[in-house]
Amino acid sequence: MKKYFQFEEFGTNYRTEFTAGLTTFLAMAYILFVNPATLALVGVDELPEGVTRIDQGAVFTATALAAAVGTLIMGLLAKYPIALAPGMGLNAFFAYTVILGYGIPWETALAGVLASGLIFIVLTLTGLRERIINAIPANLKMAVGAGIGLFIAFIGFQNSGIVIGDPDTMVALGDLTDPNTLLAIFGVVATVILLAANVKGGVFYGMIITAIAGMVVGLIDPPSSASDIVGPAPSLAPTFGQAFAHFGDIFTIQMLVVILTFLFVDFFDTAGTLVAVATKAGIMKDNKLPRAGKALFSDSAATVVGATLGTSTTTSYVESTTGVSAGGKTGFTSVVTAAFFLLALFFSPLLSIVTSSVTAPALIIVGVLMCSTLRDIEWGSFEIAVPAFLTIIMMPLTYSIATGIAIGFVFYPITMLVKGKAKEINPIMYLLFVIFILYFIFLS
């Protein structure tokens, strides 16, 4: 084992790698409860006609298994200290744009996730991924990340009741005297304090503290026995294989845009995470990422597994840097993290105490963290600032990640052409311009 993971070469040991694996797990364990609540649209009372609610218990099991399998593949195949799980942002797109906005059944949405994973595998094996990554301007990649952050935070504010709908002003400040809203505000403050104090796993611990506070004041029913904490993993029967059963439903223009969005966000999320974690771990060699193909294959394979089980796109987590900070340098760190996700399968009864007031602070804070890319956008160049700003702002305003991306990508070649920078536009961007124009025509 030591030889396989090259412990001596990286100057590490079992104890250090175990500690790193546990640290990474704690930093991203919030997804076990946030993802099922998001995909099941907890807090949303009315669904589009003909659309049913995905089973929350099945999604919990799918989330834990997808994270465990994806992280294990990453650790054993690519030998990277990187963990995977259903991605924040992509799960919001799945739930709030595809299901709630477009009225597409969750079964068809899962088929779209499966299709994006299969396409990702083909792109990885053929080497086309580099060409596509290079085609999208760095500024737009960063704008997409920041826009998703705003969108996630907006959902958190909405689910908590901090922001509500208003017939006159569209949105307004909610009733801050409402006990559940106050609990969410308490959760935000607690999580901010933990992260500001550099507590590893602060988002997860913030959820725990919020849930405990909810029990103390009587807003959440506390566990009355051991069976309310530990129990058998919920059945996967409601979601398993639905992606394959409904694969024939994805061949529409609307689903094409959905699949492209799944693919696009996962594509650059993964690339950015790999570079960030590998750099911090000292794995980069001559400014190149060793075993990058295997790492990307691990990510795409995890998406296929996750879609088959019943969850949205599984992707690499930047929270893996917390494990690297704790000393993790090899794939054994990922193996340990995967083991903890498997262990977490038996804690599904805790879903009952994780209300929208408990998950909302996590959404808001993760949104804050995702907006960090704003600092790297070239705001001084008008031709860049316009498409970047429209990409960012239109995601929360239209309640759609796909629409934000589409608007930004339509304006990019326009502003660049007017500025006389046609040679700087990759031909793929013209293709995307046409696709998104057709997308808006179809929507109208």
N, C-alpha and C positions, 0 to 999 in steps of 0.2 A: 504493500500500500504506500509506504513512504517513497519507494522508488518510482512507482507509477505517477504519483503527484509531485515528484521532484522536491521533496521537503528540504534536502540538503542544499540544493541549488538556490532555493528561495529563502533559506535560513529560517525555517518555521518548524513547528512540531504539532503533535495531536492536540495538546491542550490549547495552544493558541488558535488553531483552526476551529476547534469546537466552540471556543468562546466567540470567535468571529461569526460562526454559523448561527449561534443563538442570538447574537446581537442583531444580525440581519433579519432574522425571523421576527424579533420583537419590534423592529422598526417598520415592518410591513404587515404585521399580523392584523392590523385594522381592516385590511381588504377582506378578510374572512367574514366580516359582518357588514361592511359597507357595500360590498358587491352584491350579495343577495338582496339587500334592502333596495339598492339602486335598480337592479334588473326587474325586481318584482314591483317596482313603482310604489313602494310603501309611502304613504302620505298623499297619494293621488287617488281620489275617490272615483272619478269617472274615466273609463277607458273608451277609445274609439269603438264604434259599432263593429261587431264581428271579431274583436280582439279580446283574448282572454289573458289572465295574469299568470305569468310563469311561476312555478312552484318554488317558494323561497327555500325550503329545506333541500330540495334537489340541487338548487344553485349553490348552496353552502357546500355540499359534498363535491360538486363539480369544481368549485373554486379551490378547495383544499387539494383535490386530486390533480387538477391541472397544474397548480403551483408545484406540487411535489414532483410530478412526472417531468415537467419542463425544467425545473431546477436541477433534478437528478441528471437529465440528459446534458444540460449545460456543464455540470460538474464532471461527469464521466467522459463525455466526448470532447468538449472544448477545453476542459480543465480550467475554467474561469471561476473566480469567487463571486459569481453573479446569480442572483435568484430571480425567478420569474413568477408572475401571477397575473390574473386578469387586470388589464390596465385601467387606471383612472382616466377619465376623459373618453376612452373608447366605450366603457360601460355606460357612461352618461349619454353618449351618442346613440348607442344601441337602444337605451330605454326611452330617452326623452325626445330624440329626433326621429328614429326609425319607427318605434312602436307608437309613442304618444303623438308625434307630429305627423308622420306619414300614414299612420293607421295600418302599418304592416304587422302581421302576426309574428310573435316571437319565434315561432318555428322557422319561418322564412328568414328572419333576421339571423338566426343561428346558421342557416344554410349559406347566407352571405359571408359570415365569419369563416366558415369552412372553405368557401371559394377563395377568400383572400389568403388564407393560410396555404392552400394548394398553389396559388399563383406565386406566393412568396417563396415556396420551395423551388419552383421552376426558375424563378429569377435568380435565386441563390446558386443553384446547380449550373446554370448557364453563364453566370458571370454578368448578367445584365444589370444587377443591382447597382454596381458602381456607376454605370451610365445614367441611371435614373436618379441616383443620389446627387450626381454632379449637375443634372439638368435643372434641379430646383434651386433657386438662389438661396444662399444661407440666410438672408434677411427674412425671406418668406417662411423658411423652416422655423426660425425663432418666433416669428409672428404667430404661427399656428400653435406653438406650445403655449405662448402667453394668452392667446385667445381662449384656448381650452381651459386654462387656469381661471380666467374670468368667468367662463361658463359654469365650471364646477362650483366656484365660490357662489355664484348667483343661485344655483340650485340649493346650496347649503343654506343661504339666507332665506330662500323661499320655504324650504322644508321646515325650518325652525320657526317660521312666523315672524322673523325679524323684518322681512320685506314681504309685502302683500300686494295683491292686485288692487287697482283703484280705477273707477270708471272715468275720472276726470284727468288724472295724471299718469295713467297706465300702471305705475307702481307707486308705493308709498311705504312709510315706516309702519310696521305692525304694532300691535298692542303689547308694549313692553311690560305690562303688568300681568300678562298671561303666564301662569306658572311654567308651562312647557317651554315658552319662549325664553323665560328667565333662566331655565335650566340650560338651554342651548347657549345663552350668553355666558353663563358660568363656565360651560365647557370650553368655549372659545378662549376665555381669559386663562383658565387653567392650562390649556394646551400651549398658549402663547408663552406663559411663564416657564413651562417645562422646556420648550424649545429654546427660549432665550437663555436658559441656564445650561444649554448644551446637554440636556438629558437624552441619551440615545433611546429611541423608541418612544419619544415624547407624544407623538400622535396617538399611539396605542394606549399609553398610560393615561392620556387625557380622556380617552373614551371610558376607561375603567373608573377614573375619578368621577366623571360625569354620571355614569350609571349608578355608582354608589351614592352620590348626592341625591339622585332621583329616588332611590330607595329610602333614604333617610327622611326625605320630605313627603313621602307617600305618593309620588308620581309614577313610580315603577314598582311592580310587585316583586319583592325579593324572593330568591329561591327558598323553598320550604323544606327541601330534602336534597340528598345527594343526586337523585335522579333529575333534579332541575339544573344540575351543573354538568354532570357526565352522563352520557347515554350512547346508544348505538347511532351510527351515522345514518342520516336520512336516506331514503331510497332514491336512486337515480332514475327509476322507472319513468317518471313524468317527462324527463328531458333527454334521456339517453337515446342517441340515434335519430332524433328528430331532424337534425341538420341534413342527414342523408335522405330521409323520407320526403323532405320538402325541397330537395335540391332543384327539382324541375321548376320551382316557382321563382327562381332568381333571374330569369331571362327577360327582364324588362329594363327600360332606360333608367327608371327610378332606382332599381336595385343595382344597376351598373354603377351609378354615382355612389350608392351606399358602399358597395364593395371597394371602389376606388378610394373612398375615404378611410375605410378600415385599413386598407393596404398602405395608404400614404402615411397615416399617423403612426402605425406600427413600424413602418419602414424606417422613419427618421427618429422615432423614439428609441428604437433599438440601436441604431447607429450612434446616436448621441450618448446613450447609456454605456455602450461598450467602450467608447473612447474615454469617457469620464472615469469609469471604474478601472479600466486597464492602466490609464495614466497614473491614477492614485496608487495603484498596486505595484507600479514599476514594471508592468508587463510589456509596455510598448518598446519596440526595438527599431531604431533608426526612423522614428516617427511613423512606424507601420504597426499594424495590429496583427500579431501572429495568430494563426488558426481562426481568422475572421470568418472564413467560410463555414467552419464547424459551429461557430458561435451563432451565426445567422440561421444556420440550418436548425440548431437547437430551438431557437426562438420560433421559427415557422412551424416546426413539428409540434411544439407546445400549443400553438394556436389551433392546429388541426385536432389535437387530442382534446383541448378544452371545448371546442365547438361540438365535437362528438359527444362529450359528456354532458354539455348543456350550459356553457358560459360564454361570455363575450371574449374578445381577443386577449390572448395571453401574451405578455410581453416582458422584456427585461426591466428590472426595477432599479432606479437610481439610488434607492435606499440601500442597495448593496454596498455603497460607499461607507456606510456605518460599520459594516463588518470588516471592510478593508482597513478602516481606521483603527479597528480593534486588533489588527495584525493578520487578517486573512489574506492569503496570497495565492492559494491553489484551489483546485476544484473540490478538494475535501471540505472546504467551507460550505460549498453549495450542497454537498451530500448531507451535511449536518442540518442545514436549513430545510432540505427536503424531508428529512426524518421528522422534524418538528411539525411540518405541515400535515404529515400523515397522523401524528399524534393528535393534532388539533381536530381531526375528524370526529373524535369522541366528545367534543364539547359543544355540539350543536344546540343543546337545550338553552344555552346562553343567548340564543337568537331572540328569545322572548323578552329579554331585558334590554336589548339594544334597539331602542326606539329611534324615531327620526330626530328627536332632540339630542340623542347620544351620537348619532352619525353626522349630523349637520356640522358640528365643529371640525370634524376631520375633513369634510369636503371643503370648508372655508379655508382651513390652514394649508391643505394640499394645493388649493388654488393660488394662495399667496406664494408658495414655493415654486410653482410652475411659471409664475409671472417674472421670475428672475431673469429670463431671457430678454426682457424688454431693454435692458441696459446695453445689449450688444447690437441692436438695430441701428442702422445709419439714418437717424432722424434728420440729419443735415442735408440729405439728398432728397429733394421733393419727389422725384420719380420712384424712390424706394419707400418714402414715408407714406405716400397715399395708399398703395396696395397693402402695405404692412398694417397701417391703421385700420383700413376697412376690413381686413381679415380678422383683426383682433376684436374690433367693436361690434361687428355684425354677428358674431357667434352668440353672445348673450342677448343682443337686441332682437335677433330672429329666432332665438331658442334653437339654434341649429349649427353644429360644427361644420357640416357639409356646406351650408349656405355661406358661412364665413369664408371658407376656403375658396369656394367658387367665385365669390365677388372679388376677392383679392387677386386671384389668378386671372380673372378677366381684365382687371385694371393694370396689371403689371406690364404686359406687352404694349398696352396703349401708352402709358406714361414713358416707357423706355423708347418707343418709336418716336414720339414727339420730341424727346431729348436727343434724338440722333444716335441712340445706342443700340441700333438693330443688331449689330454684330455680337453684342453681349447676350442676346437672347438665344437660348438653346432651342432648336427646332421642336423638342418635346413640349416646350412651353406653349408653342403655337397650337399644337395638337390638343393640349389641355384647355386652351382658350376656346377652341371650337366645341369641345365636349361640354364645357360648362355653359356656353351660350345655348347649346341644345338643351341642356339641363333646365335652364330658366324658361325656355320656350315650352318645354314639356310641362313644367310646373304651372305655367299660366293657362 
